[in-house]
Amino acid sequence: MSLVSDKWFSNKEISEPVEISINQIKLAAEKSYFNNNYQHVIEILYQRDLSMLSKRNRESLNYLLAVAYYRTGYFDKAQAQALSLLKQNESDELYFLMAMTYESLGDIKSAKDNYIKLISLYPESDYFASAKIKTQILNQH
């Protein structure tokens, strides 16, 4: 019985610092994001194992990473990150990010397609008006 108790205790000791570390990473990434320090977000989250976080927190941090890539000009990385997230869970903000990324990469057709998806799937979105305007502008090209 003592062996089981010791094993449980040692596993608990190991997992608590990891959870604290993951939460500190999450807070640091969010703080940097809201301070528009996108390069720091990338440094914090790049190749970080976020599996200890809930699915919602993982998706949120991966979205912050995708936006950070976009804001720092790493459009290919932003696109790959956003595509990966879209496969897991579609959202208006991801379609908007994908459209902006395609636009930045010069792929006007894919940009329009993503703006149109946003408009048709999310008519109540905060991004709706911007997506409509961007679609009209891109239709002129």
N, C-alpha and C positions, 0 to 999 in steps of 0.2 A: 504494500500500500504506500509506503514511503516513496518508492521509486516512481509510481504514477504521480504522486503529489509533486515531487521534485521536477518531473518532466513537464507537468502543466505549468508550474511556476517559471521554469526557464523559458518555455515558449512565450509566456505572457511578458516576461522581461524583454524578450527580443522584439515582440511585435509592437509594444507601446512606443519605443523611440522611433520606429519606422513610421507609425501613424502621425506622431508629432512632426516628424520631418516632412512628411507629405503635406500636412496641413500648413506648415510654414512655407513650403514651396508654393502652395496654392495662394496663400495670402500675399506672398512676395510678388508672384506673377500678376495677380489682380491689381495690386498697388501700382506696379510698374505700368500696366496697361492703362489704368485711369490717369496716370501722370504722363501719358503719351511717350513713355520710354520703351518703344517697341523692340529695340535691339536687346534690352535687358530681359524682356519677356522671352525672346528667342533663347538667350543664354540660359535662362532659368529652366525652360521647358524642353529644349532640344534633347532628344533621345532620353528623356526622363521616363522611368516606369511609373505610370500613374494608376496602375491596376489596383492599388489599395483604396482608391477613391470610389465613390459611388459612380454609377454610369452617368448620371446627370452632371456631376462635378468633372468627370473625365471629359465629357463632350464639351462642357463649358470652357475648360482650359485648352482643349484642342482647337476650339473656335478662336480663342484669344491668340493662340499660336498662328493660326491661319491668317488672321487679321494683321498680326505683327509682321508676318512674312510679306503680306501685301503692302503694308505701310512703309516697309523698308526696301521695297523694290524687288523682292524675291518672288516674282509673279508665278514662276513655275512651281515653287514650293508651296505657295499659297493655294494654287490650283489643285495640286495633289492632296494637300491637307483638307481642303474644302470638299473635294470629290469623295474622299474617304469618309468624311462626316456625313455627306448626303446619302451615301449607301446605308448608313446606320439609321439616320433619322432626318427626313426632309424638314426644312424650315424656310420661312421667308428670308431670314437674314443670310442663310447659306446660299440661296438662289441669287440674292443681291450681290453677295461677295463673289460668287462665281461669275456673274455677269460683268462686274467691274474688273475682275481678273482677266477674263477673256478679252474685254475691251482694251486693257493695258497691253495684252499680248498681240493685239491687232487682229484678233479673230472676231470680226464684227457680227457674223452670222450667229456664232455660238453665244455671243453677248446678248444679241436680240432675243434668241431662243430662251435664255435664262430670265431675262426681264419679262418676257411674255408668260413664262411658266409662273413667275411670281405674281403677275397681274391676274392670271386666271385662277390660280390656286388660293391666293391670299388677298381677296378684295378688301379686307379690313386691316391690312398690314400698314404699319408706319412707313414702309418703303414703297407703298403702292403709287403714290403721286410721283415720287422720284423715278420709279421704274417706267411709268407712262411717259414722262418727259424724255427720259433717256432713249426709250424706244422710238419716239417721234424724231429725235435728233439723229439717231442711227439710221432711220429709214431714209434720211436725206442723203446718205452716203452711198 
